[in-house]
Amino acid sequence: MMNEHTPITAKLVAALYTEAMLLADEARSYFDSEGQLERAALDPVLRVAYSCESLRVTTRLMHVVSWLLVRKAVAAGEMTEAEGEAPERRLGRAGDTELDSTRLGQLPPRAREIIEASRDLYERVKRLDDQFATEVPLSPARALLGRLERSF
């Protein structure tokens, strides 16, 4: 079971994992078929931006899936909480380079939807991962509040 310094539950991890896998499948399907046709219609600079963003989507999603698998392993008792919180098992950096909003707005609508969805998912998981950066334990009141929140 998850320790008291984090509100991450097995149910949350399972929901995020399902979302990540569905989005990964959706992205793969789009970028391998319809997206190729849409990419070909772009000017050369936008084709490069499009290709870079498709790689960033894949990278973001693989980092998220990897992190979620670690959380599943911790919840299943396959690794200790300390092993799961080790620096090499934290969420990888995948969202640092942003495409400027002008170029993003010029990409095909479906590509933009997938890019934004991957950014959103990555940022939500990053907020969860950031909780492991602090070594300060929660106060007893915060710990109780966290247990109550996980109960509902």
C-alpha positions as CSV (number, residue, x, y, z in Angstrom):
1,M,0.0,0.0,0.0
2,M,1.1,3.6,-0.6
3,N,2.8,5.4,2.3
4,E,1.2,8.3,4.2
5,H,3.2,11.1,2.6
6,T,1.3,10.8,-0.7
7,P,-2.3,10.7,-1.8
8,I,-1.4,8.4,-4.7
9,T,-3.7,5.4,-4.6
10,A,-3.8,2.2,-6.6
11,K,-7.0,3.3,-8.2
12,L,-5.5,6.6,-9.3
13,V,-2.5,4.8,-10.7
14,A,-4.7,2.3,-12.6
15,A,-6.8,5.2,-14.1
16,L,-3.8,7.1,-15.2
17,Y,-2.2,4.0,-16.6
18,T,-5.3,3.3,-18.7
19,E,-5.4,6.9,-19.9
20,A,-1.7,6.8,-20.8
21,M,-2.1,3.5,-22.7
22,L,-5.2,4.7,-24.6
23,L,-3.5,8.0,-25.5
24,A,-0.3,6.1,-26.6
25,D,-2.4,3.9,-28.9
26,E,-4.3,6.9,-30.2
27,A,-1.1,8.8,-30.9
28,R,0.6,5.8,-32.6
29,S,-2.5,5.3,-34.8
30,Y,-2.7,8.9,-35.7
31,F,1.0,9.5,-36.4
32,D,1.3,6.3,-38.4
33,S,-1.6,6.9,-40.7
34,E,-3.7,10.1,-41.0
35,G,-0.9,12.1,-39.5
36,Q,1.5,11.2,-42.2
37,L,-0.8,12.6,-44.8
38,E,-1.4,15.8,-42.8
39,R,2.4,16.1,-42.2
40,A,3.1,15.9,-45.9
41,A,0.8,18.9,-46.6
42,L,2.8,21.2,-44.2
43,D,5.6,23.5,-45.3
44,P,9.1,22.2,-44.5
45,V,9.6,24.2,-41.3
46,L,6.2,23.0,-39.9
47,R,7.0,19.4,-41.0
48,V,10.1,19.5,-38.8
49,A,8.1,21.0,-35.9
50,Y,5.5,18.3,-36.4
51,S,8.1,15.5,-36.4
52,C,9.7,16.9,-33.3
53,E,6.4,17.1,-31.5
54,S,5.4,13.6,-32.5
55,L,8.7,12.4,-30.9
56,R,8.0,14.5,-27.8
57,V,4.5,13.0,-27.5
58,T,6.0,9.5,-27.6
59,T,8.7,10.4,-25.1
60,R,6.2,12.0,-22.6
61,L,3.9,9.0,-22.8
62,M,6.7,6.5,-22.3
63,H,8.0,8.4,-19.3
64,V,4.5,8.5,-17.8
65,V,3.9,4.8,-18.4
66,S,7.3,3.9,-16.9
67,W,6.6,5.9,-13.8
68,L,3.1,4.4,-13.4
69,L,4.5,0.9,-13.8
70,V,6.9,1.7,-10.9
71,R,4.0,2.9,-8.8
72,K,2.1,-0.3,-9.6
73,A,5.1,-2.4,-8.6
74,V,5.4,-0.5,-5.3
75,A,1.6,-1.0,-4.6
76,A,1.9,-4.7,-5.5
77,G,4.9,-5.1,-3.1
78,E,7.2,-6.0,-5.9
79,M,9.5,-3.1,-4.9
80,T,9.8,-1.1,-1.7
81,E,8.6,2.5,-1.5
82,A,12.2,3.6,-1.1
83,E,13.1,1.7,-4.3
84,G,10.2,3.3,-6.1
85,E,11.2,6.8,-5.0
86,A,14.9,6.4,-6.1
87,P,16.0,9.2,-8.5
88,E,16.3,6.8,-11.4
89,R,12.7,5.8,-11.0
90,R,11.3,9.3,-10.9
91,L,9.5,10.8,-13.8
92,G,11.9,11.5,-16.6
93,R,12.2,15.0,-18.0
94,A,10.1,15.1,-21.2
95,G,8.1,18.2,-21.2
96,D,10.7,20.9,-21.0
97,T,10.9,22.0,-24.6
98,E,7.8,23.8,-25.7
99,L,6.7,24.5,-29.3
100,D,5.8,28.1,-29.6
101,S,2.1,28.7,-29.7
102,T,2.1,30.1,-33.2
103,R,3.7,27.0,-34.7
104,L,1.5,24.8,-32.5
105,G,-1.6,26.6,-33.9
106,Q,-0.4,25.8,-37.4
107,L,-0.3,22.1,-36.9
108,P,-3.3,19.9,-37.9
109,P,-6.1,20.0,-35.3
110,R,-5.8,16.3,-34.4
111,A,-2.0,16.6,-33.9
112,R,-2.6,19.6,-31.6
113,E,-5.2,17.6,-29.6
114,I,-2.8,14.7,-29.1
115,I,0.1,17.0,-28.2
116,E,-2.0,18.9,-25.6
117,A,-3.4,15.7,-24.2
118,S,0.1,14.3,-23.7
119,R,1.3,17.5,-22.1
120,D,-1.7,17.5,-19.8
121,L,-1.2,13.9,-18.7
122,Y,2.6,14.4,-18.2
123,E,2.0,17.6,-16.1
124,R,-0.6,15.8,-13.9
125,V,1.8,12.9,-13.3
126,K,4.7,15.3,-12.7
127,R,2.7,16.9,-9.9
128,L,2.4,13.5,-8.3
129,D,6.0,12.7,-8.9
130,D,7.1,16.1,-7.4
131,Q,5.6,14.9,-4.1
132,F,8.6,12.5,-3.8
133,A,11.1,15.3,-4.1
134,T,10.4,16.4,-0.5
135,E,11.8,14.5,2.4
136,V,9.5,16.4,4.9
137,P,6.9,14.1,6.4
138,L,3.3,15.3,6.6
139,S,2.0,16.6,9.8
140,P,-0.4,14.1,11.6
141,A,-3.4,16.3,10.6
142,R,-2.3,16.3,6.9
143,A,-1.7,12.5,7.0
144,L,-5.2,12.0,8.4
145,L,-6.7,14.3,5.8
146,G,-4.9,12.3,3.1
147,R,-6.2,9.0,4.4
148,L,-9.8,10.5,4.4
149,E,-9.4,11.8,0.8
150,R,-8.2,8.3,-0.3
151,S,-11.2,6.7,1.3
152,F,-13.6,8.6,-0.9
